[in-house]
Structure formats: structure tokens, C-alpha cells
Amino acid sequence: MGPFPHDAPPPAIDDHNPMGTDGFAFVEYAHPEPEKLHALFRQMGFAPVARHRDRAVTLYRQGDVNYLLNEEPGSQATRFAAAHGPSVPSMGFRVVDAQHAYRRALALGAAPADPAEGGLALDIPAIRGIGGSLLYFVDRYGAAGSVYDDCGFEWLGEREPAPRGAGLFYIDHLTHNVHRGRMDVWYEFYARLFNFRQIRYFDIKGEYTGLFSRALTSPDGRIRIPLNESADEESQIEEYLRAYKGEGIQHIACGCSDIYGTIEGLRAAGLAFMPAPPDTYYERVDARLPGHGEDIARLKRNGILVDGEGVVEHRKARLLLQIFSGNVIGPVFFEFIERKGDDGFGEGNFRALFESIEEDQIRRGVIGAAREPAAAK
């Protein structure tokens, strides 16, 4: 798992990968106060590398991670933000042939983005996705040029830069929160259109609340979308759905090559993080992952979680290191991840994450000891 070089050959379009998917292309953001997003992205190490000639859209980049900040009045993105608050109005999938993917999606029942609405971030094919957001198809490879050149952007410095920033270098996954009873609807959407398959299922119960999660992956293995559904009326999923006023992207996970340096830099820059797990979490790491080779003190100091498999029959440990920001775009947050041979989602950490967010809810008074625990209901 990792970034996709701009000059890498495209995958084949076949029965296994009928849409020719090849990873995430970008994520779009909007905010009623867009200057807050400008500040946030710079705080996270992103650089503004291009701006649209005719629209108030800025391309922020770090490594191979592309974020579009859309503040164009009357655009789909600003209308989305007016309805949902600070939000993620679209994402882009990289595909071999955008027109092929678009035509196939429509033939299978997808709803097109309405050109009559105007104000799209990019003038390329798009369909309706989670919560009324858009899903774009991007098909620029190597000598074919840049979608940003073709869609009216002007580079602010060198063409196609890849600033290192805080060390983020690819989008690992985008997690969706859905209404109760709707998980299968969105699983079927991604399976029918893109031939996604389920690779993980979680049933997590905290002290007060619970959730279900199905982790999906695309045929190319580069697009991962976990779907979260609440098990009750008060979980963090339900809180998100109320705050966001509907279904949508809950968090964006980006990969880094040195998670310790990345997180220490982001903390120094003032980025807020979820509450750290209890000390007992770190006390149990050696027993849970023998021979892991990580610096426990540094993990604990940074609040980084570690999961995977320890040394088994002299095979090298396979690890996943991860940590989550606080809610920094309305109820949306970020995940920072480093894969050291583990291709999962941190199954052993999932409960730790859930309990961490639940602890944050308790601190904010959303749920608490005065309420009856979910298990007792």
C-alpha cells in the first residue's frame, strides 16, 4: 500500500476491475469560514500549489495528497457547506478512462452530477455519492498531462510539485458514517459500481455506546472505504450524523513514512488530537505484539497506537501505527497512519479508538456516567 507514481502504467480494465480504479485522486473541502481551512491545511504541512483562474478554488498538496479548498460563491461545494457546515463535498477516484467509468456508473443506476447546477470543482465526470456529495473520475496518466492543467488551474511555482510538508504522502482510506439500517445500501453501491469487496467487519461496544463497521476495498487495493453504522442513539456515529446533518465522510486517513516525526511536528504546530488511550494500553503492547521493535515511551508520549502481528516463527513483525486528530472540520477528523507490513485497519486498535472518542464525548458532556450504559439497556 502506498502512493501511485504519476508515471506508473494504468491498470487493466477487466472483470475484476471493471471501472479501472487506481487510488484516490483528491478530496474537496468547504467551510462557511474558508480562511479556517487555509490555516488548518498550512498547519498540517500542506502548501498551496495551484489556484483556479476563474474560480475561488485552491489546490493544496503534500506528497501525493491533493486537497481542494473550494470557496467559490454559489458552487456545489459552498452550497454543500451551507447545508452541512464545514464538510467534505466531494472526492475523486483515479481511473483508467473517466468517460468509461462515468458511462458504466450511470448504466448501473448512479445519479449524475447535474451540470445545470454549475460550480463544480473540476470540469470532469462526476456522480452523486455519500450524503449527496460528489464522486469525480480522474484519468490523467504520465504524458497525458495534469487534470489541474486541463481544468483551469495555474501553478504557483513549479508544475506538479510534491512538497514534503509534515511527511504525509498518500491517501490511505476515507471512512463514511451512515444512518442505521443503511450500511448495506452503501456497501451495495460500491460493490455494484466498482466491484469493491469487504475485507473487515467490526462490532464494537464501549461502556455507553456501540457501532458496526464494514471495511471495503477496491479491486486495485488502493481505495479503501470503511462504513460505520451506530448501534444506538447516542454513539459517536449518531453525534456525527446530527452535527453533519446527514451521512458523509467521517475521516480522511493519510499515510506517512515516519509517523513519529510527523506527529511530533503536527503537535508542535498546534494540531489537536483525540484523547490518548490509557497507560494500560502501552503496558500491554509487548505481550500483544512480541518483538515489535517500537519505542514504547515514544509511542506513549505521542499517543500513537500500534497494531498488527508480532514476531511469529522468526518472521519479521507486521505493524500498523496510527493516530487520530480531534474534530477539526466540523465533526470531520484526520487519521495519520504508517504501515510496516500490516495491511489492515488496526483491528486491535479499533476498540482503543472507539473508547478514545467515547472519552472525548464524556469530557464534552455528550454522554456520561449519569447516563445508563448501553450494555444495561
C-alpha positions as a printed Julia matrix, in Angstrom:
377×3 Matrix{Float64}:
   0.0     0.0     0.0
   1.37    3.41   -0.86
   1.37    6.31   -3.29
   0.93    5.98   -7.01
   3.72    7.48   -9.16
   2.47    9.89  -11.79
   4.26    7.89  -14.49
   3.03    4.46  -13.33
   1.22    2.44  -16.02
  -2.56    2.26  -15.64
  -4.17   -0.99  -14.51
  -6.24   -3.1   -16.86
 -10.0    -2.65  -17.17
 -11.35   -6.18  -16.81
 -13.99   -8.23  -14.99
 -12.03   -7.88  -11.74
 -11.59   -4.1   -12.05
 -14.46   -3.05  -14.36
 -14.08    0.66  -13.58
 -10.29    0.71  -13.85
  -9.85    2.24  -10.37
  -6.33    3.2    -9.31
  -6.47    5.03   -5.99
  -7.74    8.34   -4.64
  -7.13   11.44   -6.77
  -8.19   14.19   -4.35
 -10.53   15.26   -1.55
 -12.51   18.5    -1.72
 -13.37   20.65    1.32
 -15.63   23.61    2.0
 -16.31   25.79    5.03
 -18.6    28.76    5.77
 -15.39   30.42    7.0
 -12.85   29.18    4.43
  -9.94   31.05    5.99
 -10.07   28.45    8.78
  -9.36   25.7     6.26
  -6.49   27.67    4.73
  -4.97   27.9     8.21
  -5.65   24.24    9.02
  -4.07   22.89    5.84
  -0.96   25.01    6.34
  -0.8    23.85    9.97
  -0.89   20.25    8.69
   2.05   20.88    6.35
   0.16   21.36    3.08
   1.24   24.0     0.6
  -0.99   25.91   -1.84
   0.47   24.83   -5.18
  -2.18   25.99   -7.68
  -5.25   28.18   -7.96
  -8.07   28.16  -10.44
  -8.0    31.04  -12.92
 -11.75   31.74  -12.78
 -12.99   30.17   -9.55
 -12.05   30.55   -5.89
 -10.58   27.05   -5.68
  -7.11   26.36   -4.26
  -5.17   23.14   -4.66
  -3.23   22.21   -1.51
  -0.7    19.4    -1.8
   1.64   17.34    0.36
   3.42   14.41   -1.25
   0.78   12.78   -3.46
  -2.12   14.03   -1.3
  -4.32   16.59   -3.07
  -6.87   18.7    -1.18
  -9.13   21.15   -3.0
 -10.41   24.08   -0.95
 -13.49   25.42   -2.73
 -14.82   28.8    -1.64
 -16.46   29.79   -4.93
 -19.8    31.54   -4.19
 -22.74   29.53   -5.48
 -20.67   26.42   -6.19
 -21.78   22.9    -5.34
 -19.2    22.89   -2.54
 -20.33   26.11   -0.88
 -23.97   25.03   -1.16
 -22.97   21.76    0.47
 -21.24   23.67    3.28
 -24.3    25.87    3.73
 -26.35   22.71    4.34
 -23.8    20.69    6.33
 -21.38   23.2     7.81
 -17.63   22.59    7.48
 -17.58   19.5     5.3
 -16.24   17.27    2.53
 -18.41   17.92   -0.56
 -16.53   15.58   -2.91
 -13.73   13.11   -3.5
 -12.05   11.91   -6.68
 -11.18    8.4    -7.79
  -8.31    7.91  -10.18
  -9.44    5.66  -13.06
  -8.05    4.44  -16.38
 -10.82    6.0   -18.51
 -13.09    8.6   -16.9
 -15.75    8.5   -19.62
 -15.92    4.72  -19.47
 -16.26    4.8   -15.67
 -18.91    7.52  -15.87
 -21.0     5.76  -18.52
 -20.8     2.47  -16.65
 -21.8     4.13  -13.37
 -24.88    5.71  -14.97
 -25.83    2.43  -16.65
 -25.76    0.78  -13.22
 -28.06    3.39  -11.69
 -25.73    6.08  -10.35
 -27.08    9.63  -10.3
 -25.02   12.11  -12.35
 -23.8    15.43  -11.01
 -26.15   17.95  -12.61
 -24.14   20.28  -14.91
 -27.01   22.75  -14.71
 -26.17   23.32  -11.07
 -22.79   24.73  -12.08
 -19.88   25.43   -9.79
 -18.18   22.06   -9.92
 -14.63   22.0    -8.59
 -13.36   20.28  -11.76
 -14.93   20.06  -15.21
 -14.76   16.27  -15.36
 -17.36   13.46  -14.97
 -18.9    13.08  -11.52
 -21.73   11.14   -9.89
 -23.64   11.56   -6.64
 -22.06    9.82   -3.7
 -22.4     9.56    0.06
 -24.78   12.11    1.58
 -25.25   13.97   -1.72
 -21.52   14.64   -2.08
 -19.87   14.12   -5.47
 -17.55   11.39   -6.69
 -15.32   12.51   -9.58
 -13.48   10.34  -12.11
  -9.91   11.42  -12.95
  -7.95    9.7   -15.74
  -4.7    11.59  -16.3
  -1.61    9.39  -16.56
   2.01   10.35  -17.21
   2.33   12.1   -20.58
  -1.43   12.6   -20.7
  -0.91   15.69  -18.58
  -2.5    17.01  -15.41
  -6.2    17.26  -14.69
  -5.42   20.56  -12.97
  -3.88   22.0   -16.15
  -6.9    20.9   -18.16
  -9.42   22.24  -15.64
  -8.12   25.8   -15.5
  -5.61   25.86  -12.64
  -2.43   27.93  -12.62
   0.61   26.63  -10.78
   2.0    28.96   -8.13
   5.54   27.63   -8.58
   6.91   24.55  -10.28
   4.46   22.4   -12.23
   3.24   19.31  -10.36
   5.24   19.87   -7.16
   5.15   17.3    -4.34
   6.09   19.25   -1.19
   7.15   17.04    1.71
   5.42   19.13    4.35
   4.87   17.14    7.54
   5.63   13.86    5.78
   2.2    12.77    4.51
   2.44   11.16    1.08
  -0.76    9.31    0.08
  -4.44    8.93    0.98
  -4.94    5.55    2.66
  -8.71    5.5     3.23
 -11.85    7.62    3.66
 -14.37    6.45    6.27
 -18.12    7.02    5.81
 -20.72    7.36    8.59
 -24.19    6.15    7.59
 -27.65    6.09    9.17
 -28.75    2.96   10.98
 -30.0     0.38    8.54
 -28.11    1.98    5.62
 -24.76    0.17    5.75
 -25.87   -2.45    3.22
 -27.14    0.31    0.88
 -23.68    1.85    0.62
 -21.91   -1.5     0.54
 -24.08   -2.4    -2.46
 -23.34    0.97   -4.1
 -19.58    0.39   -4.04
 -19.83   -3.33   -4.83
 -22.21   -2.88   -7.79
 -20.47    0.09   -9.4
 -16.83   -0.59   -8.57
 -16.61   -4.27   -7.56
 -15.45   -3.37   -4.05
 -15.26   -6.26   -1.58
 -15.49   -6.42    2.19
 -12.18   -7.13    3.93
 -13.05   -6.47    7.58
 -16.14   -6.39    9.83
 -16.22   -4.89   13.33
 -18.83   -4.97   16.1
 -17.54   -2.62   18.79
 -19.17   -1.87   22.14
 -17.89    0.78   24.51
 -19.08    1.49   28.04
 -22.04    3.54   26.83
 -22.37    3.1    23.07
 -21.53    0.84   20.14
 -21.05    0.69   16.38
 -20.72   -1.66   13.43
 -18.17   -1.18   10.66
 -17.57   -2.85    7.28
 -14.23   -2.07    5.65
 -14.33   -2.17    1.84
 -11.53   -2.11   -0.71
 -11.41   -1.58   -4.47
 -10.06   -4.18   -6.92
  -6.79   -2.24   -7.27
  -6.37   -2.29   -3.48
  -5.71    1.46   -3.33
  -9.17    2.78   -2.45
 -10.41    1.8     0.98
 -13.73    2.89    2.43
 -14.88    1.71    5.86
 -18.62    2.16    6.51
 -19.69    2.95   10.09
 -23.21    2.48   11.45
 -24.33    3.2    15.0
 -25.7     0.51   17.32
 -27.65    3.05   19.4
 -28.93    6.63   19.53
 -26.01    8.24   21.35
 -22.82    6.89   19.78
 -20.15    9.0    18.13
 -21.67    7.99   14.77
 -25.06    9.42   15.71
 -23.42   12.56   17.08
 -21.63   12.99   13.75
 -24.86   12.46   11.75
 -26.65   15.1    13.82
 -23.81   17.62   13.56
 -23.22   16.97    9.85
 -26.97   16.9     9.13
 -26.67   13.66    7.22
 -24.38   10.9     6.05
 -20.88   11.7     4.9
 -17.15   11.28    5.19
 -16.15   10.97    8.83
 -12.37   10.98    8.5
  -9.56   11.04    5.96
  -6.54    8.81    6.59
  -3.15    9.74    5.13
   0.0     7.64    5.15
   3.36    8.85    6.4
   6.81    7.27    6.24
   7.87    8.4     9.73
   4.79    8.72   11.94
   6.82    9.78   14.97
   8.39   12.75   13.19
   5.09   13.64   11.51
   3.07   13.66   14.74
   5.72   15.48   16.73
   5.78   18.14   14.02
   1.99   18.41   13.9
   1.74   18.65   17.68
   4.38   21.39   17.68
   2.3    23.2    15.04
  -0.7    23.07   17.38
  -2.9    20.42   15.74
  -5.4    18.93   18.2
  -5.58   15.15   18.68
  -8.09   12.71   20.16
  -7.55   11.8    23.83
  -4.71    9.28   24.2
  -5.52    5.73   25.31
  -4.92    4.83   28.98
  -1.44    3.88   30.21
  -2.52    0.24   30.37
  -2.73    0.22   26.56
   1.03    0.76   26.3
   1.78   -1.61   29.18
   0.22   -4.44   27.14
   1.92   -3.77   23.8
   4.91   -6.08   24.44
   2.65   -9.02   25.31
   0.26   -8.33   22.43
   2.95   -7.76   19.78
   6.13   -9.6    20.85
   9.27   -8.4    19.11
   7.55   -5.32   17.69
  10.72   -3.21   17.94
   8.93    0.09   18.56
   9.91    2.69   21.16
   7.09    2.31   23.71
   8.0     5.53   25.52
   7.86    7.49   22.27
   4.61    5.81   21.24
   3.05    6.76   24.58
   4.46   10.29   24.54
   2.81   10.88   21.15
  -0.37    8.9    21.84
   0.29    6.69   18.8
  -1.5     3.33   18.58
   0.21    0.18   17.3
  -1.4    -2.98   15.95
  -0.61   -5.95   13.72
   1.35   -9.13   14.39
   4.46   -9.55   16.48
   7.34  -11.81   15.53
   5.98  -15.26   14.63
   8.42  -18.13   13.96
  11.24  -15.66   13.31
   9.21  -13.76   10.71
   9.52  -10.01   10.96
   6.75   -8.22   12.85
   3.98   -6.74   10.71
   2.79   -3.48   12.22
   0.35   -0.64   11.73
   0.9     2.64   13.58
  -1.93    5.18   13.69
  -3.29    8.23   15.49
  -6.32   10.5    15.05
  -6.72   14.25   15.16
  -9.53   15.93   17.01
 -12.61   17.08   15.1
 -11.13   19.91   13.04
 -13.61   20.38   10.15
 -16.98   20.35   11.88
 -17.29   16.71   13.03
 -14.69   15.56   10.48
 -11.21   14.49   11.62
  -7.98   13.07   10.17
  -6.06    9.87   10.7
  -2.3     9.56   10.31
  -1.0     6.08    9.56
   2.25    4.23    8.92
   2.11    0.71    7.55
   5.02   -1.56    8.4
   3.85   -4.69    6.61
   0.3    -4.72    8.03
  -2.49   -4.12    5.52
  -5.43   -3.93    7.93
  -7.22   -1.12    9.72
  -5.85   -1.61   13.2
  -8.35   -4.2    14.39
  -6.66   -4.35   17.78
  -6.79   -0.56   17.96
 -10.39   -0.18   16.85
 -11.7    -0.52   20.37
  -8.99    1.84   21.63
 -10.07    4.42   19.04
 -13.74    3.92   19.9
 -13.07    4.29   23.61
 -10.88    7.34   22.97
 -13.66    9.09   21.05
 -16.18    7.99   23.68
 -13.94    9.51   26.36
 -13.91   12.73   24.34
 -17.74   12.61   24.25
 -17.8    12.15   28.03
 -15.46   15.11   28.55
 -17.71   17.26   26.39
 -20.82   16.1    28.25
 -22.44   14.4    25.24
 -22.6    11.13   27.17
 -21.56   10.39   30.73
 -21.7     8.36   33.87
 -25.09    9.84   34.68
 -26.46    8.04   31.64
 -27.25    4.36   31.74
 -24.55    2.31   29.96
 -25.62    0.79   26.63
 -24.98   -2.75   27.92
 -27.57   -2.24   30.66
 -30.33   -1.03   28.35
